[in-house]
């Protein structure tokens, strides 16, 4: 009974200001939060329409480490929803997690033991309708709900990523050139040594610069070539890669990679659009946000680089109206109100992942609507 009361009170709390806003501002969107989303109606999408595909890329925090349980633990999704009344669209009147039948949630990544170029050998980590299960959530949960609510077409949230990957090495986009920093040469695309001193022997590793970029994009393309396996009811009506979503940066927090981050990110955006033959696909990204407004050093360099590529920043005119960055630093939550002290995973606080996913979702909506 308490769950029903909390949910009703929460909805009333958000409904009143929303009605006032609607009266004053006409048809403007009511807020940038996701609390106001209605419960999913449980209906499937119109499968006569092409599938809208959103490809999610990054490293471990894009994978998602927001804890779901236990309900007694502050900072878990269960506690936020069932005890604090947040994100009411995630549970039904019986207190069960809702499920969207119009948003498919797919996550593919490298299979353990796969060779460096065996890109068609990968693991299906998730292939299900968008819902909440045991374990963890990432930004895809709030993002997917917003896409399902806003779009009439069937939606595929396609996450192709794995943890502990840097943009300056593992995800380095094709054609990236070597560069010098502090007396060392750093890898360009295809190099098997991360860095070396000119004239000295290179220490090659069993990897190469850009290998994860190659793998993640290849994995996503296999999914798209076999949509009938990943989207029940798909009948060959086609698809559109409508957008890319990116949340990454932890592993680049060293002076060399941070100094190159902005240049690599610009190249990354352009390369993805070219590789997926999607020149008009929108691109939404979130900054890193470790320690919130205390972020400093190479981490701050990365966050500033991520904000610099946003279209409205004006530095890259070609990105105006099609690239948007959101600042994740306000959504850092201290370990004292979180399930753990693992700062590199945002202390496993589900609120951080929900809020970042929410902002990414509305950023994508704005881009799709040309706002």
C-alpha positions as CSV (number, residue, x, y, z in Angstrom):
1,X,0.0,0.0,0.0
2,X,2.8,2.4,0.9
3,X,4.3,2.0,-2.6
4,X,0.9,3.1,-4.2
5,X,0.7,6.1,-1.9
6,X,4.3,7.2,-2.6
7,X,3.7,6.9,-6.3
8,X,0.5,8.8,-6.2
9,X,1.9,11.6,-4.1
10,X,5.0,11.8,-6.3
11,X,2.9,12.1,-9.4
12,X,0.8,14.8,-7.9
13,X,4.0,16.6,-6.8
14,X,5.2,16.8,-10.4
15,X,1.8,17.2,-12.0
16,X,0.9,20.6,-10.4
17,X,4.0,22.5,-11.6
18,X,3.7,20.8,-14.9
19,X,0.2,22.0,-15.4
20,X,1.2,25.6,-14.5
21,X,4.1,25.4,-16.9
22,X,1.9,24.1,-19.7
23,X,-0.6,26.9,-19.1
24,X,2.1,29.6,-19.2
25,X,4.4,28.2,-21.8
26,X,2.0,26.4,-24.2
27,X,3.5,23.3,-25.8
28,X,7.0,23.7,-24.4
29,X,8.5,20.5,-22.9
30,X,7.7,20.5,-19.2
31,X,11.1,19.8,-17.8
32,X,14.4,18.1,-18.5
33,X,13.7,15.4,-16.0
34,X,12.1,12.0,-16.6
35,X,9.8,11.9,-13.6
36,X,6.9,13.2,-15.6
37,X,7.0,10.3,-18.1
38,X,3.8,8.3,-18.0
39,X,3.8,4.5,-17.4
40,X,4.5,2.6,-20.6
41,X,1.2,1.3,-22.0
42,X,2.6,-2.2,-22.8
43,X,1.7,-2.0,-26.4
44,X,4.2,-3.1,-29.2
45,X,5.4,-0.6,-31.7
46,X,4.0,-0.1,-35.2
47,X,6.2,-2.7,-36.9
48,X,5.3,-1.4,-40.4
49,X,7.7,1.5,-39.6
50,X,11.5,1.3,-39.9
51,X,13.4,0.7,-36.6
52,X,15.0,3.7,-35.0
53,X,18.4,2.7,-33.9
54,X,20.5,4.4,-31.2
55,X,24.0,3.0,-30.8
56,X,25.5,3.5,-27.3
57,X,29.3,3.5,-27.0
58,X,31.9,4.1,-24.3
59,X,33.5,2.2,-21.5
60,X,32.4,0.7,-18.1
61,X,30.0,3.5,-17.1
62,X,28.2,3.2,-20.4
63,X,27.9,-0.5,-19.6
64,X,26.3,0.6,-16.3
65,X,27.1,0.1,-12.7
66,X,24.1,1.7,-11.0
67,X,23.0,-0.9,-8.4
68,X,19.4,-2.1,-8.4
69,X,19.1,-3.7,-5.0
70,X,18.7,-3.9,-2.0
71,X,15.8,-1.6,-1.4
72,X,17.1,-0.7,2.0
73,X,20.3,0.7,0.6
74,X,20.4,4.4,-0.2
75,X,21.4,5.1,-3.8
76,X,20.1,1.9,-5.3
77,X,17.4,2.0,-8.0
78,X,15.0,0.1,-5.8
79,X,15.4,2.6,-3.0
80,X,15.0,5.6,-5.2
81,X,11.9,4.2,-6.9
82,X,10.1,2.3,-4.1
83,X,11.2,4.2,-1.1
84,X,11.7,7.8,-2.3
85,X,9.1,7.8,-5.1
86,X,11.5,8.7,-7.9
87,X,11.0,7.7,-11.5
88,X,7.5,6.4,-11.0
89,X,7.2,5.2,-14.6
90,X,9.5,2.4,-13.7
91,X,7.0,0.5,-11.6
92,X,3.4,-0.4,-12.0
93,X,0.6,-0.1,-9.4
94,X,1.6,-3.5,-8.0
95,X,5.1,-2.4,-7.4
96,X,6.6,-4.5,-10.3
97,X,9.1,-3.2,-12.8
98,X,7.4,-2.0,-16.0
99,X,8.5,-3.2,-19.4
100,X,8.5,-1.4,-22.7
101,X,7.3,-3.5,-25.6
102,X,8.3,-0.8,-28.1
103,X,12.0,-0.5,-27.1
104,X,14.4,-3.3,-27.5
105,X,17.5,-3.3,-25.2
106,X,20.5,-5.0,-26.8
107,X,24.1,-5.1,-25.5
108,X,26.9,-6.9,-27.4
109,X,30.6,-7.0,-26.6
110,X,33.8,-8.9,-27.1
111,X,33.7,-12.6,-26.2
112,X,36.4,-13.8,-23.9
113,X,39.2,-15.4,-25.9
114,X,38.3,-13.9,-29.2
115,X,41.2,-13.0,-31.5
116,X,42.2,-9.5,-32.3
117,X,40.3,-9.5,-35.6
118,X,37.5,-12.0,-34.9
119,X,34.9,-9.3,-34.7
120,X,32.0,-11.5,-35.6
121,X,32.6,-13.6,-32.5
122,X,31.0,-11.7,-29.6
123,X,28.6,-12.2,-26.7
124,X,25.0,-11.2,-26.5
125,X,24.9,-9.7,-23.0
126,X,21.3,-8.5,-23.3
127,X,18.6,-9.1,-25.9
128,X,15.3,-8.1,-24.3
129,X,12.5,-5.6,-23.9
130,X,13.5,-2.6,-21.9
131,X,12.9,-3.3,-18.2
132,X,14.7,-3.6,-14.9
133,X,16.3,-6.9,-13.7
134,X,18.8,-7.9,-11.1
135,X,22.2,-6.4,-11.1
136,X,23.0,-3.0,-12.5
137,X,21.6,-0.3,-14.8
138,X,23.3,2.1,-17.1
139,X,22.1,5.3,-18.8
140,X,20.2,3.2,-21.4
141,X,17.3,2.7,-19.0
142,X,16.1,6.3,-18.8
143,X,17.3,7.0,-22.3
144,X,15.3,4.2,-23.7
145,X,12.1,5.2,-21.9
146,X,12.4,8.7,-23.3
147,X,12.9,7.4,-26.8
148,X,10.0,5.0,-26.5
149,X,7.8,7.8,-25.2
150,X,8.8,10.4,-27.8
151,X,8.9,8.2,-31.0
152,X,6.2,6.2,-32.7
153,X,8.6,3.9,-34.5
154,X,10.1,0.7,-32.9
155,X,13.2,1.7,-31.0
156,X,16.4,-0.3,-30.7
157,X,18.8,0.8,-28.0
158,X,22.0,-1.0,-29.2
159,X,24.9,-0.9,-26.7
160,X,28.2,-2.0,-28.2
161,X,31.0,-1.5,-25.7
162,X,33.2,-3.0,-23.0
163,X,34.9,-1.6,-19.9
164,X,38.4,-0.1,-19.4
165,X,38.8,1.4,-22.9
166,X,40.3,4.8,-23.8
167,X,39.6,7.0,-26.7
168,X,43.3,7.7,-27.1
169,X,44.2,4.0,-27.6
170,X,41.5,1.3,-27.7
171,X,38.7,3.4,-29.3
172,X,41.0,5.5,-31.5
173,X,39.1,6.2,-34.7
174,X,40.5,5.1,-38.1
175,X,43.1,7.3,-39.7
176,X,44.3,8.8,-36.4
177,X,47.9,10.0,-36.6
178,X,50.7,9.6,-34.2
179,X,51.5,12.5,-32.0
180,X,54.3,13.6,-29.7
181,X,53.9,14.5,-26.1
182,X,56.6,15.1,-23.4
183,X,59.3,13.4,-25.3
184,X,57.3,10.4,-26.4
185,X,55.5,9.3,-29.6
186,X,52.0,8.1,-29.0
187,X,50.2,5.5,-31.2
188,X,48.3,6.2,-34.4
189,X,45.7,3.9,-35.8
190,X,47.0,0.3,-36.1
191,X,50.2,0.8,-34.0
192,X,50.8,-2.1,-31.6
193,X,52.9,0.0,-29.1
194,X,51.0,2.5,-27.0
195,X,54.0,4.9,-26.9
196,X,57.7,4.9,-27.5
197,X,60.7,7.2,-27.6
198,X,61.9,7.9,-31.1
199,X,64.9,5.9,-32.0
200,X,64.4,3.3,-29.3
201,X,62.9,-0.1,-29.6
202,X,59.1,-0.2,-29.6
203,X,57.5,-2.5,-27.0
204,X,54.6,-3.9,-28.9
205,X,51.6,-5.6,-27.2
206,X,48.9,-8.0,-28.2
207,X,46.6,-5.2,-29.2
208,X,46.5,-2.2,-31.5
209,X,45.4,1.4,-31.5
210,X,41.7,1.4,-32.5
211,X,41.1,-2.3,-32.0
212,X,38.1,-1.6,-29.8
213,X,36.6,0.9,-32.2
214,X,36.9,-1.8,-34.9
215,X,35.3,-4.4,-32.7
216,X,32.4,-2.3,-31.3
217,X,31.4,-1.0,-34.7
218,X,31.7,-4.5,-36.3
219,X,29.5,-6.0,-33.5
220,X,26.8,-3.4,-34.0
221,X,26.8,-4.0,-37.7
222,X,26.2,-7.7,-37.2
223,X,23.2,-6.9,-35.0
224,X,21.8,-4.6,-37.7
225,X,22.3,-7.3,-40.3
226,X,20.3,-9.7,-38.2
227,X,17.5,-7.6,-36.8
228,X,15.0,-10.4,-36.9
229,X,17.1,-12.1,-34.1
230,X,17.3,-8.9,-32.0
231,X,13.9,-7.3,-32.6
232,X,10.9,-9.7,-32.4
233,X,8.4,-8.9,-35.1
234,X,10.9,-7.3,-37.4
235,X,9.8,-8.1,-41.0
236,X,12.4,-6.5,-43.1
237,X,11.0,-3.0,-43.1
238,X,14.4,-1.5,-42.6
239,X,16.1,0.7,-40.0
240,X,17.7,4.1,-39.5
241,X,20.7,4.8,-37.4
242,X,19.1,7.8,-35.9
243,X,21.7,8.6,-33.2
244,X,24.9,7.8,-31.3
245,X,25.3,8.1,-27.6
246,X,28.7,8.3,-25.9
247,X,29.8,8.3,-22.2
248,X,33.5,7.6,-21.7
249,X,36.7,9.2,-20.5
250,X,37.9,7.6,-17.3
251,X,40.8,5.8,-18.9
252,X,42.0,8.8,-20.8
253,X,42.8,10.7,-17.6
254,X,46.5,11.0,-18.3
255,X,48.2,14.1,-19.6
256,X,49.0,12.7,-23.0
257,X,45.6,11.3,-23.9
258,X,43.7,14.2,-22.3
259,X,45.7,16.7,-24.4
260,X,44.5,14.9,-27.6
261,X,40.9,14.1,-26.4
262,X,39.1,16.9,-28.2
263,X,40.7,16.2,-31.5
264,X,40.1,12.4,-31.1
265,X,36.4,13.0,-30.2
266,X,35.8,15.2,-33.3
267,X,37.3,12.5,-35.5
268,X,35.3,9.8,-33.6
269,X,32.0,11.5,-34.3
270,X,32.8,11.9,-38.0
271,X,34.1,8.3,-38.3
272,X,31.0,6.8,-36.8
273,X,28.7,8.6,-39.2
274,X,30.8,7.5,-42.1
275,X,31.2,3.9,-41.0
276,X,27.4,3.5,-40.5
277,X,26.5,5.4,-43.6
278,X,24.5,7.7,-41.3
279,X,25.7,11.3,-42.1
280,X,22.6,12.8,-40.5
281,X,22.7,10.7,-37.3
282,X,22.6,12.8,-34.1
283,X,25.3,12.5,-31.5
284,X,24.6,13.0,-27.7
285,X,27.4,12.7,-25.2
286,X,27.9,13.1,-21.5
287,X,31.1,14.4,-19.8
288,X,32.9,12.6,-17.2
289,X,31.8,13.7,-13.7
290,X,34.1,12.1,-11.1
291,X,34.0,14.1,-7.8
292,X,31.5,16.6,-9.4
293,X,32.7,20.2,-9.3
294,X,36.0,19.0,-7.8
295,X,37.1,17.4,-11.0
296,X,40.6,18.6,-11.9
297,X,43.7,17.8,-13.9
298,X,43.5,15.6,-17.0
299,X,39.9,14.8,-16.0
300,X,38.9,18.4,-16.2
301,X,40.7,18.7,-19.5
302,X,38.6,15.8,-20.8
303,X,35.3,17.3,-19.6
304,X,36.1,20.6,-21.2
305,X,36.9,18.9,-24.4
306,X,33.6,17.0,-24.3
307,X,31.7,20.2,-23.8
308,X,33.7,22.0,-26.6
309,X,32.3,19.7,-29.3
310,X,28.7,20.5,-28.4
311,X,27.1,22.2,-31.4
312,X,25.8,25.2,-29.4
313,X,29.3,25.9,-28.1
314,X,30.1,27.3,-31.5
315,X,33.6,25.9,-31.9
316,X,32.6,23.4,-34.5
317,X,29.9,25.0,-36.8
318,X,29.3,21.7,-38.6
319,X,28.1,20.2,-35.3
320,X,25.4,22.8,-34.7
321,X,22.1,21.1,-34.3
322,X,23.5,17.6,-34.5
323,X,25.9,17.2,-31.6
324,X,25.0,18.0,-28.0
325,X,27.0,17.4,-24.8
326,X,25.5,17.3,-21.3
327,X,27.6,18.0,-18.2
328,X,27.5,15.0,-15.9
329,X,29.3,16.6,-13.0
330,X,26.1,17.8,-11.2
331,X,25.0,14.2,-10.9
332,X,28.0,12.9,-8.9
333,X,26.8,11.5,-5.6
334,X,29.1,11.0,-2.6
335,X,29.9,7.6,-1.3
336,X,28.1,8.5,2.0
337,X,24.7,8.3,0.1
338,X,25.7,5.5,-2.3
339,X,26.0,1.7,-2.3
340,X,29.9,1.8,-2.5
341,X,33.0,4.0,-2.6
342,X,34.0,2.9,-6.1
343,X,34.4,6.4,-7.5
344,X,35.4,5.2,-10.9
345,X,31.9,3.7,-11.1
346,X,30.2,6.7,-9.6
347,X,30.0,4.9,-6.3
348,X,27.4,2.5,-7.9
349,X,24.8,5.2,-7.3
350,X,21.8,4.5,-9.6
351,X,20.6,8.1,-9.4
352,X,23.8,9.2,-11.3
353,X,23.1,6.7,-14.1
354,X,19.4,7.6,-14.3
355,X,20.1,11.4,-14.4
356,X,22.8,11.0,-17.0
357,X,20.5,8.8,-19.1
358,X,17.7,11.3,-18.7
359,X,19.7,14.2,-19.9
360,X,21.1,12.2,-22.8
361,X,17.6,11.2,-23.7
362,X,16.2,14.8,-23.8
363,X,19.4,16.0,-25.6
364,X,18.7,13.4,-28.3
365,X,15.1,14.5,-28.5
366,X,16.1,18.1,-28.9
367,X,18.5,17.1,-31.7
368,X,15.9,15.0,-33.5
369,X,13.3,17.8,-33.3
370,X,15.8,20.4,-34.4
371,X,15.6,22.4,-31.2
